[in-house]
Amino acid sequence: MNVFSVGPDDLDDYELKAVREDGRFEWFIYWYESGSWEGSGYALAYNKEDGLLHHKSLSHCSCYGPMEDWASCGEVTVDEFLNGTESVFDYDCRDEIKIKAIELLKG
């Protein structure tokens, strides 16, 4: 699996462990920014088995990490994502994820 960070901060190996061990994903893109006691961001992963994009907010307080409960992420089809019929991003600064995802999807 290829991992792409398009934000100011990186997730560490421990934080990426759940998605790497899952085995279904061809790639994982994230934008993450760490604060004093919290973090914010978003992640998008391409599931090579069913062709769906999985997305998750990485926002958290100090009690939990950004990848907490990765298994409960949302899903969207590639067509919905590319045609803008389904918005998976909560923040304006996530354009970097969309640009990278389109690059990977269109090959």
C-alpha positions as CSV (number, residue, x, y, z in Angstrom):
1,M,0.0,0.0,0.0
2,N,1.2,3.5,-0.9
3,V,0.8,6.2,1.7
4,F,0.7,9.9,0.7
5,S,0.9,12.8,3.2
6,V,-0.3,16.0,1.7
7,G,-0.6,18.1,4.8
8,P,1.8,19.8,7.2
9,D,2.2,16.9,9.7
10,D,2.8,13.2,9.3
11,L,1.1,10.3,11.0
12,D,3.6,7.9,12.7
13,D,3.9,4.1,12.0
14,Y,1.8,3.3,15.1
15,E,-1.1,5.6,13.8
16,L,-0.9,4.0,10.3
17,K,-0.8,0.4,11.6
18,A,-4.5,-0.2,11.3
19,V,-4.9,0.8,7.7
20,R,-1.6,-0.9,6.7
21,E,-2.6,-4.2,8.3
22,D,-6.1,-4.1,6.8
23,G,-4.7,-5.3,3.4
24,R,-7.6,-4.1,1.3
25,F,-6.2,-0.7,0.3
26,E,-4.1,0.2,-2.7
27,W,-3.4,3.7,-1.5
28,F,-4.0,6.0,1.5
29,I,-3.9,9.8,1.3
30,Y,-4.2,12.0,4.3
31,W,-3.9,15.7,5.3
32,Y,-3.1,16.0,9.0
33,E,-2.2,18.8,11.4
34,S,-1.2,18.2,15.0
35,G,-2.0,20.7,17.7
36,S,-1.1,20.9,21.4
37,W,-3.8,18.6,22.7
38,E,-5.6,17.6,19.5
39,G,-5.3,17.2,15.8
40,S,-7.3,17.7,12.7
41,G,-7.4,16.3,9.2
42,Y,-9.0,13.9,6.8
43,A,-8.0,10.6,5.1
44,L,-9.1,8.9,1.9
45,A,-8.2,5.3,0.9
46,Y,-8.9,3.3,-2.2
47,N,-10.2,-0.3,-1.6
48,K,-8.8,-2.5,-4.4
49,E,-11.3,-5.3,-3.5
50,D,-14.6,-3.4,-4.0
51,G,-13.4,-0.2,-5.8
52,L,-14.8,2.1,-3.1
53,L,-13.1,5.0,-1.5
54,H,-13.1,5.0,2.3
55,H,-12.9,8.3,4.1
56,K,-12.5,9.4,7.7
57,S,-12.1,12.6,9.7
58,L,-8.8,12.6,11.6
59,S,-9.9,15.2,14.0
60,H,-9.4,14.2,17.6
61,C,-8.8,15.3,21.2
62,S,-5.9,14.2,23.3
63,C,-7.8,11.2,24.6
64,Y,-7.9,9.5,21.2
65,G,-5.6,9.4,18.2
66,P,-6.4,10.4,14.6
67,M,-6.8,6.8,13.4
68,E,-9.0,5.8,16.3
69,D,-11.8,3.6,15.0
70,W,-10.6,3.5,11.4
71,A,-12.9,0.5,10.7
72,S,-16.0,2.8,11.0
73,C,-15.0,5.1,8.1
74,G,-17.5,6.1,5.5
75,E,-17.6,4.8,1.9
76,V,-18.2,6.5,-1.5
77,T,-18.0,5.3,-5.1
78,V,-15.3,6.7,-7.3
79,D,-17.9,8.2,-9.6
80,E,-19.6,10.0,-6.7
81,F,-16.2,11.3,-5.6
82,L,-15.1,12.4,-9.1
83,N,-18.4,14.0,-10.1
84,G,-18.8,15.8,-6.8
85,T,-22.2,14.2,-6.1
86,E,-20.9,13.1,-2.7
87,S,-18.7,15.5,-0.6
88,V,-16.4,13.5,1.7
89,F,-14.4,16.5,3.0
90,D,-15.4,18.7,5.9
91,Y,-12.8,21.3,5.5
92,D,-11.7,23.8,2.8
93,C,-8.0,22.8,3.1
94,R,-8.6,19.3,1.9
95,D,-8.1,20.2,-1.8
96,E,-4.7,18.6,-1.6
97,I,-6.3,15.2,-0.9
98,K,-8.7,15.6,-3.8
99,I,-6.0,16.6,-6.2
100,K,-3.8,13.6,-5.3
101,A,-6.8,11.2,-5.4
102,I,-7.8,12.3,-8.9
103,E,-4.1,11.9,-10.0
104,L,-4.1,8.3,-8.7
105,L,-7.5,7.4,-9.9
106,K,-7.0,8.7,-13.4
107,G,-3.5,7.1,-13.5
